[in-house]
Amino acid sequence: MSETTTTTVPAPRARRGREELRSLAERGATELTGAGAEEVAAWAAATFPGTLAVACSMADAVLPHLVSRFAPGVDVLFLDTGYHFAETRGTRDEVEFALPVRVVDVLPRQTVAEQDAEFGPRLHERDPGTCCRLRKVEPLAAALGGYEAWVTGVRREEAPTRAGTPLVQFDERHGLVKLNPLAAWTFDELVDYATANAVPVNPLLTSGYPSIGCKPCTRAVAPGEDPRAGRWAGTGKTECGIHL
C-alpha cells in the first residue's frame, strides 16, 4: 500500500545537464542491448535515483509494478485529461493504493469546461491533434521538467509507428533520458506478467480495448485488428503526439 499522497505537480529536482544525460542515454543503449525489462528497470533506478518518473495511462500497472521493484516510491505520472473512462480512473486509484509508488496527477492548463469555452465543445472531434496537445502533450512536457529520465510502456508490436522503439534513448524534445523496458514484449507477455504478479489491470484491457485512451476517442477493437485501431478511429490519427 502506498504511504504517499497524490500531488498535481512534482517537486523540483536537481538535474544533470543535457549533454551529460545524452551521454548516459548512449551508454545505457550500449550496455543494455538485448537486455530484459528487469535489467532496464534496474539500470534506470540505479542511474537516476530520485529523478526518475514512470508515465502510465492506467491501462494496466505492469510498468509501475516493474519499476517500483527497483525504485520504491517512484513517481507515476497520470495524465488526467478529464475525458477518461471510469474504469481508467478506478485503475489509477487501485495503483495508488496497492503499489509502493507516488501517483502524480498531471493536469492540463484548462478544465474541460474552460477549454470548451475557448475552443468550442467537442474539440476532440473537430481537431483531435490540438485537443491531445492541450490535454496531454503540453502538460506532460511541463511535468517532465523536474526529472532526468522517464519510463514508458511503449511496445513495438502495438503499431508500425512503434516498431523501432529502442530500450534506451535520449529524448530530444524533453531533454532527458527515455526508457522503454517493455519494448520487446507482446500483449500476451504483458498479461502473463500482470497475472503472475497480481498487478492491477484496467477491466477494459480484456474487454476489447487493448489500447485505452480518452473515452470519446477510443472504441473497442475487432478480432484481428491492429491493437491501436480503436484510437481516434476514422480520423487518420494514430498517436497523441507524446511519442513522436
C-alpha positions in Angstrom: 0.0 0.0 0.0 1.3 3.4 -0.9 2.2 5.7 2.0 2.5 8.8 -0.1 -0.1 11.3 -1.2 -1.1 12.4 -4.7 0.0 15.8 -5.9 -0.6 17.7 -9.1 2.9 18.9 -9.7 6.2 17.1 -8.9 8.6 18.8 -6.6 11.6 20.4 -8.4 14.7 18.2 -8.5 18.3 19.0 -9.3 19.1 17.8 -12.8 22.3 17.0 -14.6 22.9 18.9 -17.8 21.5 17.9 -21.2 24.8 16.7 -22.6 25.5 14.5 -19.6 22.1 13.0 -19.9 22.6 12.4 -23.6 25.9 10.6 -22.7 24.1 8.5 -20.1 21.5 7.5 -22.7 24.1 6.5 -25.2 25.9 4.4 -22.6 22.7 2.8 -21.5 21.7 1.9 -25.0 25.1 0.2 -25.5 25.2 -1.6 -22.1 21.5 -2.8 -22.4 21.5 -4.1 -25.9 19.2 -7.1 -25.8 18.5 -6.7 -22.1 15.4 -7.9 -20.4 12.8 -5.5 -18.9 14.1 -6.1 -15.4 17.6 -5.2 -16.4 16.5 -2.0 -17.9 14.4 -1.0 -14.9 17.2 -1.8 -12.5 19.7 0.3 -14.6 17.2 3.2 -14.6 16.7 3.0 -10.8 20.5 2.9 -10.1 21.3 5.6 -12.6 18.6 8.1 -11.8 17.8 7.8 -8.1 15.2 10.4 -7.1 15.0 11.8 -10.7 13.1 9.0 -12.4 9.4 9.1 -13.4 7.1 6.5 -14.9 4.4 7.5 -17.3 1.3 5.4 -17.0 -2.0 5.6 -18.9 -3.6 3.2 -16.4 -4.4 0.5 -18.9 -2.5 -1.7 -16.5 0.0 -1.3 -13.7 2.7 -3.6 -15.2 5.2 -0.8 -15.7 4.8 0.9 -12.3 5.0 -2.5 -10.6 8.1 -3.4 -12.6 9.9 -0.2 -11.9 8.9 0.1 -8.2 10.6 -3.3 -7.6 13.9 -1.4 -8.1 12.8 2.1 -7.2 10.2 2.0 -4.4 8.3 5.3 -4.1 8.9 6.2 -7.8 6.7 8.9 -9.2 4.0 7.6 -11.6 2.7 10.3 -13.9 -1.0 10.0 -14.8 -2.3 12.4 -17.5 -5.7 13.4 -16.0 -7.3 14.7 -19.2 -10.8 15.0 -17.9 -12.0 12.5 -20.5 -11.1 9.2 -19.0 -13.2 6.0 -18.7 -14.5 5.3 -15.2 -12.5 2.1 -15.4 -9.3 4.0 -16.0 -9.8 6.3 -13.0 -10.6 3.2 -10.9 -7.4 1.6 -12.0 -5.5 4.8 -11.1 -6.9 4.7 -7.6 -6.1 1.0 -7.3 -2.5 1.6 -8.3 -2.1 4.4 -5.7 -3.5 2.1 -3.0 -1.8 -1.2 -4.0 1.7 -0.3 -5.1 4.7 1.4 -3.4 4.6 4.4 -5.8 3.5 8.1 -5.7 0.8 8.8 -8.2 1.1 12.3 -9.7 -1.9 13.7 -11.5 -0.7 15.8 -14.4 -3.4 18.3 -15.2 -4.0 20.4 -18.3 -3.9 24.2 -18.0 -7.7 24.3 -18.6 -10.6 22.2 -17.3 -12.8 20.6 -20.0 -15.4 23.4 -19.4 -12.7 26.1 -19.8 -11.4 24.5 -23.0 -14.9 24.3 -24.4 -15.5 27.9 -23.7 -12.3 29.0 -25.6 -12.3 26.4 -28.4 -15.9 25.3 -28.6 -17.4 21.9 -27.4 -16.1 18.6 -28.6 -12.7 19.9 -29.8 -11.6 16.2 -29.8 -14.0 15.6 -32.7 -13.1 18.7 -34.8 -9.3 18.9 -34.1 -8.1 15.9 -32.1 -4.5 16.9 -32.6 -5.0 20.2 -30.8 -7.0 18.5 -28.1 -4.2 16.0 -27.4 -1.6 18.8 -27.4 -3.5 20.8 -24.8 -4.6 17.9 -22.6 -1.6 15.5 -22.9 1.5 16.7 -24.7 2.0 20.1 -23.1 1.1 19.1 -19.6 3.5 16.1 -19.7 6.3 18.3 -21.1 5.8 20.7 -18.1 5.8 17.8 -15.6 8.9 16.2 -17.0 10.9 19.3 -16.4 11.8 18.1 -12.9 13.2 14.7 -13.9 16.3 13.3 -15.6 14.6 10.2 -17.0 11.2 8.8 -17.7 10.0 5.3 -18.3 7.2 4.4 -20.8 5.3 1.3 -21.6 5.6 1.6 -25.4 5.8 -1.8 -27.1 7.0 -2.4 -30.6 4.1 -4.7 -31.6 1.5 -2.0 -30.8 1.7 -0.2 -34.1 4.0 0.2 -37.2 4.9 3.7 -35.8 6.4 2.0 -32.7 8.2 -0.9 -34.4 11.7 0.6 -34.0 11.3 1.6 -30.3 14.7 1.2 -28.5 15.1 0.2 -24.9 17.0 3.4 -24.1 17.2 6.7 -26.0 17.8 10.4 -25.5 14.5 12.3 -25.7 15.4 15.4 -27.7 12.1 17.1 -27.2 12.2 16.9 -23.4 15.9 16.9 -22.9 16.1 13.8 -20.8 16.6 10.0 -21.0 13.7 7.9 -22.1 13.5 4.2 -21.3 11.1 1.7 -22.8 11.8 -1.6 -20.9 8.7 -3.3 -22.3 9.5 -2.5 -26.0 10.1 -6.2 -27.0 7.1 -7.6 -25.1 4.0 -9.0 -26.7 0.5 -8.3 -25.4 0.4 -11.9 -24.0 3.6 -11.3 -22.1 2.1 -8.2 -20.6 -1.0 -10.1 -19.4 1.2 -13.0 -18.1 3.2 -10.6 -16.0 0.1 -8.9 -14.7 -1.4 -12.3 -13.8 1.7 -13.7 -12.2 2.2 -10.7 -10.0 -1.4 -9.8 -9.3 -0.9 -6.4 -10.9 -3.9 -4.0 -11.2 -5.4 -4.2 -14.7 -7.9 -1.9 -16.3 -11.0 -4.1 -16.9 -11.3 -2.7 -20.4 -8.0 -4.2 -21.4 -9.6 -7.7 -21.6 -12.9 -6.4 -22.9 -11.9 -5.5 -26.4 -9.7 -2.4 -25.6 -6.0 -3.4 -26.0 -5.1 0.3 -26.2 -7.0 2.7 -23.9 -7.1 6.4 -24.3 -9.8 9.1 -23.6 -13.4 7.8 -23.7 -14.7 10.0 -26.6 -11.8 8.9 -28.8 -11.5 5.2 -28.0 -13.5 2.3 -29.3 -13.3 -1.5 -28.9 -11.1 -3.3 -31.4 -12.4 -6.2 -33.6 -10.6 -9.5 -33.7 -7.5 -9.3 -36.0 -7.4 -5.5 -36.0 -4.3 -3.6 -35.1 -4.2 -3.1 -31.2 -4.4 0.6 -31.7 -7.1 0.6 -34.3 -9.6 1.8 -31.7 -7.7 5.0 -31.0 -9.0 8.1 -32.9 -10.8 5.7 -35.3 -11.8 7.3 -38.6 -9.6 10.3 -38.2 -6.3 9.1 -39.7 -4.6 10.0 -36.3 -2.5 7.2 -34.8 -0.5 8.9 -32.0 -1.4 11.6 -29.4 2.0 13.2 -30.0 3.8 12.2 -26.9 5.9 9.5 -28.5 6.6 11.2 -31.9 
